[in-house]
Amino acid sequence: MSEAVPLSANPQRQPAIFLPHGGGPCFFMDWTWGPADTWHATQRFLESVAASLPAPPKALLVISGHWEEPAFTASAAAKPELIFDYSGFPPHTYRLTWPAPGDPALAERVVGLLRKSGLPAAASFNRGYDHGVFVPLKVAFPKADIPVVTLSLNLSLDPALHIAAGRAIAPLRDEGVLIIASGMSFHNLRVYLHPETPERARAFDTWLTAAVESPAPERDASLSKWREAPFAAYAHPREEHLMPLMVAAGAGGVAPGKRVFSGAKISAYRFDG
């Protein structure tokens, strides 16, 4: 029997990353909603992701805040189409392309890992890439040459359940699969430009960063009780854009996570443990 390779010696081990996917097709417009530089810094961060990885990923597993199902559901289509699930934007943003292939075998493995951990899981053979997937990844991986599987949230939006799902799929990182949690650390568009929002967003972000940068037991306990954070309901009137972070944290290992980007009200986090 061969000895197990230490995780630190595995050159293909990928991190789990929670990244902001912006507002609609914001990175592909001549104007942006909000202050002029609202999304420019986020775009520059997304453009830096690929070069920051230990090796080119063999596949991407993307958890999008724009897909919810009664059971965790993996997309198993071989050639997923784009889902233009935004409205009111310029016509050219509905003609964007990003023809990354699917990976039915990886989708099957994802479902198997979740079920092995006792979690409800299913596969979808017709799900495409919603804008929480193709908009940020068209920036981060413009060649669209890496296979992609998307994973839904569970309709319960239970943070502990999503952390458990992350733990279940964590072995994929050692197989060269980059786990990307696509959401927003602050997601209350109705108050985005209100004068009191920056201070409240910073308070929530400070709490969230402290939670993420704690060792796994403390991190999981804090994130499971995220509603107790300062201005939690203000930052997330509904929590679907925060739940992908729970999956990334669950998949992130025992070491503390790290904030790798901080922009206007939003942050990105990376787990290399």
C-alpha positions in Angstrom: 0.0 0.0 0.0 1.5 3.4 -1.0 1.7 6.1 1.6 -0.7 9.0 1.4 0.9 12.2 0.0 0.9 15.1 2.4 -1.5 17.8 1.4 1.3 20.4 1.3 3.2 18.2 -1.2 0.3 17.9 -3.6 1.1 20.4 -6.4 -2.3 20.2 -7.9 -4.2 21.0 -4.7 -6.5 23.9 -5.4 -8.0 26.4 -3.0 -11.6 27.3 -2.4 -12.4 30.9 -3.2 -15.4 33.1 -2.4 -15.6 35.9 -5.0 -18.0 38.7 -5.8 -19.7 38.3 -9.1 -20.8 42.0 -9.4 -24.1 43.4 -10.4 -25.6 41.8 -13.6 -23.2 42.0 -16.5 -21.4 45.0 -14.9 -17.9 44.1 -16.3 -19.1 44.2 -19.9 -20.7 47.6 -20.0 -19.5 51.1 -20.9 -21.2 52.4 -17.8 -21.6 51.0 -14.3 -24.4 51.2 -11.8 -23.1 53.3 -9.0 -19.9 55.3 -8.6 -17.6 55.2 -11.6 -15.1 52.7 -10.1 -17.7 50.5 -8.4 -16.8 47.4 -10.3 -13.4 48.3 -11.8 -11.5 47.1 -8.7 -13.5 43.9 -8.6 -12.7 43.3 -12.2 -9.0 43.7 -11.6 -9.3 41.2 -8.8 -11.1 38.6 -10.9 -8.4 39.1 -13.6 -5.8 38.1 -11.1 -7.3 34.9 -9.9 -5.9 32.5 -12.4 -2.3 33.6 -11.9 -2.7 33.2 -8.1 -3.4 29.5 -8.3 -0.8 26.8 -7.6 -1.4 25.2 -11.0 -4.0 25.4 -13.8 -7.2 23.8 -12.5 -8.4 20.6 -14.1 -12.0 21.8 -13.6 -14.0 24.4 -11.9 -16.8 23.6 -9.4 -18.9 26.8 -9.0 -21.5 27.4 -6.4 -23.7 30.2 -7.5 -26.0 32.4 -5.4 -28.4 32.4 -8.3 -29.4 28.7 -8.2 -31.5 27.1 -5.5 -33.0 23.6 -5.4 -34.7 21.4 -2.8 -31.5 19.2 -2.9 -28.0 20.2 -3.7 -27.9 19.8 -7.5 -24.9 19.5 -9.8 -25.1 20.5 -13.5 -24.3 17.5 -15.7 -24.8 19.0 -19.1 -21.9 18.5 -21.5 -22.4 21.8 -23.3 -24.2 24.2 -21.0 -25.9 27.3 -22.4 -25.8 30.7 -20.8 -28.8 31.8 -18.7 -29.3 35.6 -19.0 -31.0 36.0 -15.7 -30.8 39.7 -15.5 -33.0 42.4 -16.9 -32.8 46.1 -18.0 -29.3 46.0 -19.4 -27.9 47.0 -22.8 -28.8 44.6 -25.7 -25.2 43.5 -26.2 -25.1 42.0 -22.7 -27.6 39.4 -23.9 -25.3 38.4 -26.7 -22.3 37.6 -24.5 -20.6 34.2 -25.0 -18.6 31.9 -22.7 -18.5 28.4 -24.2 -16.8 26.5 -21.3 -17.6 22.8 -21.5 -19.4 20.9 -18.8 -18.1 17.8 -17.1 -20.8 15.2 -16.5 -18.3 12.8 -14.8 -17.3 15.4 -12.3 -21.0 16.2 -11.7 -21.6 12.6 -10.9 -18.7 12.6 -8.5 -20.0 15.7 -6.7 -23.4 14.1 -6.3 -21.7 10.9 -4.9 -19.6 12.8 -2.4 -22.7 14.7 -1.1 -24.8 11.6 -0.8 -21.9 9.8 0.9 -22.0 12.5 3.6 -25.7 12.0 4.0 -26.7 15.2 2.2 -29.6 15.4 -0.4 -28.1 15.6 -3.9 -29.2 15.3 -7.5 -28.0 16.1 -11.0 -29.5 18.4 -13.6 -28.9 17.5 -17.3 -30.1 20.8 -18.7 -28.9 23.5 -16.3 -26.8 26.2 -18.0 -24.5 28.9 -16.6 -26.4 31.7 -14.8 -24.8 35.1 -14.6 -23.3 34.3 -11.2 -21.2 31.8 -13.1 -20.5 33.2 -16.6 -20.1 36.9 -15.7 -17.2 36.6 -13.2 -15.6 33.6 -14.9 -15.6 35.3 -18.3 -13.3 37.8 -16.6 -11.3 35.3 -14.6 -11.0 32.6 -17.2 -11.7 34.3 -20.6 -10.5 31.4 -22.7 -13.4 29.2 -21.5 -11.3 26.1 -21.9 -11.6 24.6 -18.4 -14.5 22.2 -17.7 -17.1 23.6 -15.4 -19.7 22.1 -13.1 -22.1 24.3 -11.2 -23.7 23.3 -7.9 -26.9 24.8 -6.5 -27.7 26.0 -3.1 -30.1 24.1 -0.9 -33.5 25.9 -0.7 -33.3 25.8 3.1 -30.4 28.3 3.0 -29.2 26.8 6.3 -25.6 27.9 6.8 -24.6 24.8 8.7 -25.9 22.6 5.9 -23.9 24.5 3.4 -20.8 24.3 5.5 -21.4 20.5 5.6 -21.7 20.4 1.8 -18.4 22.1 1.6 -16.8 19.5 3.8 -18.2 16.8 1.6 -16.8 18.2 -1.7 -13.4 19.2 -0.2 -11.6 16.1 -1.5 -12.0 17.5 -5.0 -9.4 20.1 -4.2 -6.7 17.4 -4.1 -7.9 16.3 -7.6 -7.1 19.7 -9.1 -10.7 21.0 -8.9 -10.9 24.7 -8.1 -14.0 25.4 -5.9 -15.4 28.8 -6.6 -18.2 30.2 -4.4 -19.8 33.0 -6.4 -21.9 35.5 -4.4 -21.6 38.9 -2.7 -20.4 39.6 0.9 -22.8 42.6 0.9 -26.0 42.2 -1.1 -28.7 44.9 -0.5 -29.0 46.7 -3.7 -31.9 48.9 -2.5 -29.6 50.7 -0.1 -26.3 50.5 -2.0 -26.0 54.2 -2.4 -27.6 55.3 0.8 -25.3 57.5 3.0 -25.4 55.2 6.0 -24.5 52.1 3.9 -20.7 52.4 3.8 -20.4 52.4 7.6 -22.9 49.6 8.1 -21.3 47.5 5.3 -17.8 48.0 6.9 -19.2 46.8 10.3 -20.6 43.6 8.8 -17.5 43.1 6.7 -15.2 43.5 9.7 -17.2 40.8 11.5 -17.3 38.5 8.5 -13.5 38.8 7.9 -12.8 38.0 11.5 -15.0 34.9 11.3 -13.4 33.7 8.1 -9.9 34.3 9.4 -10.5 32.1 12.5 -9.5 28.4 12.7 -12.1 26.1 11.3 -14.1 25.2 14.5 -14.5 28.9 15.5 -15.1 29.9 11.8 -17.8 27.3 11.3 -19.5 28.3 14.6 -19.5 32.0 13.8 -20.6 31.6 10.2 -23.5 29.3 11.3 -24.7 32.2 13.4 -24.0 35.0 10.9 -27.4 36.6 11.6 -26.0 37.7 15.0 -23.4 39.9 13.2 -23.6 43.7 13.2 -26.0 44.8 10.5 -26.4 41.3 9.2 -30.0 41.7 8.0 -29.1 45.1 6.4 -26.2 43.5 4.5 -28.3 40.5 3.5 -32.1 40.9 3.6 -32.1 37.4 2.0 -29.0 35.3 2.4 -28.7 33.5 -0.9 -25.6 35.6 -1.9 -23.8 34.7 1.3 -24.5 31.0 1.3 -21.8 30.2 -1.3 -19.3 31.5 1.2 -20.5 28.8 3.7 -19.7 26.1 1.1 -16.2 27.5 0.4 -15.5 27.7 4.2 -16.6 24.1 4.6 -14.3 23.0 1.8 -11.5 25.2 3.1 -9.7 22.9 5.5 -8.7 23.5 9.1 -6.5 26.6 8.6 -7.9 30.1 8.8 -9.2 31.6 5.6 -7.9 34.9 4.3 -9.4 38.1 2.8 -7.8 38.5 -0.6 -9.8 41.5 -1.9 -11.7 44.3 -0.3 -13.6 46.8 -2.5 -16.5 49.1 -2.1 -18.6 47.2 0.5 -17.6 43.8 -0.8 -14.8 41.3 -0.1 -13.4 38.1 -1.4 -12.0 35.2 0.6 -9.6 32.4 -0.1 -9.1 29.1 1.8 -5.9 27.2 1.2 -5.9 25.0 4.3 
